[in-house]
Structures are given as C-alpha cells and as structure tokens.
C-alpha cells in the first residue's frame, strides 16, 4: 500500500489553498472591473439621454431658433468632464452635425453602427483607439434619427482598479500569511509529534524500550504521548516479570532435572543389585539342577543293580 508523507499532504493543501484563493481573487478583480466599466457606461448612457431630452424639448428648440449653436455649447460644456474624450451628434446621413472638435463638423463617418443604432433604437458600445489611447465609444439613438456619440476614457476605472487590486493583494497576502502560520502550527503541533511517535514505535519494534516521549503538547497528541509512555512502562514491567518467571522456571527445571538424575542413578543401582541377586540365584539353581541330575542318574544305576541282583537270586 502506497504511503503519503504528512508534510507533502499539508504542503499540497497549502498550495491548493493558495491557487484557489488566487483564482477567486482574480475572479473578483475581473468582476469588479466589469462592474466599474458597466457603471461608467451607464453614466454615459444617462448623459446621452440628458442630451437627447434636452435637444428634443420645446424650450430648447425655441432657444436654438433664437440664439443658434446652443447645442454646441451644451456638448462643449459636457465634454469638460475629466473622462470625456469627445461628444458628437451624427445625422442618419453619417454627417457630423455637432462635435467638441470643430474640424470634425460636416465630415462623414463611415460606420455601420449608425444605421444599426437608429434602426434598433438600442445603444451600441464598442472599443476604439483615440489619440493612441484605448477608449470606449457609446453610440446612442438621438432626436430625429440622429445619434449621440460619447467617447470616454477608462483611466478612472484603471486608477480605481489599481486601488482595488492593491486592496485584494493586501487581503491575499494576509490570507497567505495566516495560512503559512496555520501550516507551521500544524507541522509543529501535529505532524512533528506524530513523526516522533512513529519513530519511537519503530524503536520499540526493534526491542529498544528505553524511550520516553515528551508530553508538553496541550492537545490530543500530548494524551497520545502519555498513553505511549504508559504502554512502554507496562511493557517494561511485563518483560521484567517475564524474565523473573523465566529465571524461576529455569531454577525449578534444574532442580527437577537433578531429582530425576538422582532417581535414575538410584534406580540404576537397584537394578544392578537385583541383577546380581538374580545371577547368584541362577548359579544356585544351576548347581541344584546339576546335583538333581546326578542323583537321578545314581538312582537309575542303583535300580539297575537291584534288578540284576534279583535276577541272580532267582537263578539260584
């Protein structure tokens, strides 16, 4: 079974957490940027609506008929906002009717978005380069098939985004520091003690019982270390009792062996004594048997002699 290091696991969790936090912060930054851009677009839409309603009002038309070029003053006044690059009023024929730049007045703009905006009645927002700067251009449907063009810079959005980015970076660094402290605490208070306990268990497995773990950890690890020390103490006592029992058993075995040896020697002596007695009796029996045989032979011979004497007496 494959084993994984706790250090690698904790480090992996730390790295994954950093990646997730970085990804979330990136999403937040992008979302915030989009919100700021959309807020700037909405602001310019309201400005375009104000221009259209102002131009379309009867009082404005009356003033223009009396004073003339009044709408030009309106456009120039509104274009003084910091992020405004230009404001134009373009006719359906694509001719620039009014502009913050006098040289543009009367020129033709070849842009299909003019007809599209007039036909749909919906504003169009697109990117454009103006004076070597990337800007946004709002084309808004105006009065009597006119279109109101507002070119505006995103410098303010970029400045705000820098502040937001710095804020998010500060938050991210704070989170990373907290995660680093958390990882160090976990490594010192959990992983390192577990490693020490593991090494101690390996020493015990090799037969070394002269081990005692520190119990300074004020967590379950400290309780585990105390339990480990008590277990080692119990093992030592059990081994000591086992060695004492072994010594006693060896003494008893030697004593019993000596008793059996003495008994065997005693039995051997008795067997030898009995064997000698039997041999002596066998000898006596052999002598008695020999005497008995001689007696029988003599009796048989005596009987033959008696028979011969009887025969001689009969003859006489």
Protein Blocks (a to p, Z undefined) as FASTA:
>chain_A
ZZddfklmmmmmmmmmmmmmmmmmmmmmmmmmmmmmmmmmmmmmmmmmmmmmmmmpmklm
mmmmmnoomlmmmmmmmmmpmklmbdcdddfkopafbdfblklgopacddfklmmmmmno
pacdddddeehiacdddddddeehiacdddddfklmmmmmmmmmmmmmmmmmmmmmmmmm
mmmmmmmmmmmmmmmmmmmmmmmmnopabbcddfkbccfklmmmmmmmmmmmmmmmmmmm
mmmmmmmmmmmmmmmmmmmmmmmmmmmmmmmmmmmmmmmmmmmmmmmmmmmmmmmmmmmm
mmmmmmmmmmmmmmZZ
